[in-house]
């Protein structure tokens, strides 16, 4: 065996272990820990859950327990309740619901702020136009969400905005190591070229004011993925009506059965 192989094989093994830990490692979760109060909250607040058949509701609850076991949810200078925690968890579960074999392994904590914040994570002063953010650098594995924005995303079923889903789709995009608007950990190869074509076509439509997709989605491919995804999951009927080709492709991409 050549020296290069001695170097390559341990590196390959290390990468495979990391990938397995990131997406496939599973724990044993006791579904008895999920109570009826939580079920009532989900039925009232999360239409995605409320519309599921009974067997899928049980799997949704299991995915929430997995998430709660891995991720801490903290209110910053505010009191948060079970509803707030469940909305954060639902934001995480919904985009990956078509992939029961996958788990988030690139986040440890979600911070809930009392409102919007600026680039320095301050909730007072100028430039407070950020509703959600996935941390990088010294804030790696951390997510910040505006609590009012999180609640609003689930409260209005006709809204195309959901900041929680938006930020968790960013985490999905990051999981393959390249933040580029191509969630390769989810997307089968045959969908890559059609996705790129439709994405750039829709970005041009947004720039020409010929699309109802949030203009923020035209700022980059990365933001388009998250903006289109929050619309897709939050208001699927309207998204299908206004963007049938994009809806059809995203339905395949996310293994969305509705």
Secondary structure, DSSP 8 states (H G I E B T S, - for coil): --HHHHHHHHHHHHHHHHHIIIII------GGGS-HHHHHHHHHH-HHHHTS-HHHHHHHHHHHHHHHHH-EEEESSS---HHHHHHHHHHHHHHHTT-TT----S-SEEEEESS-B-TT--SSSS---B-EEE--GGGTTEEEEEHHHHHHHHH-TT-S--HHHHHHHHHHHHTTS--SS--TTT--GGGHHHHHHHHHHHHHHHHTT---S-GGGGS-HHHHHHHHHHHHHHSHHHHHHH-HHHHHHHHHHTT---
